[in-house]
Amino acid sequence: MKESIDEVKTEFKAKLYYWQNLKSRKVKLAVIILGVGIIALKIFTTVLTVDWLSELFS
């Protein structure tokens, strides 16, 4: 468990360091839009899958 927490902290620090090194506002905006797009796509596909499964069993 301790190793997992350390790994998550290390990954978070790496992402934060990457974010702080981005100088261009356009690149930061693109990273934010890409992140939000990926999250939205994941939610959308999950909702469609659950909807399809509920119709399959009813």
PEFENBEL-V852269 format. One record per run of one state. SS is the DSSP state (2 for helix, 1 for strand, 0 for the rest). FROM is the first residue (numbers start at 1). LEN is the number of residues. If there is no record, write none. Layout:
SS:FROM:LEN / SS:FROM:LEN
//
This chain:
0:1:1 / 2:2:20 / 0:22:3 / 2:25:33 / 0:58:1
//
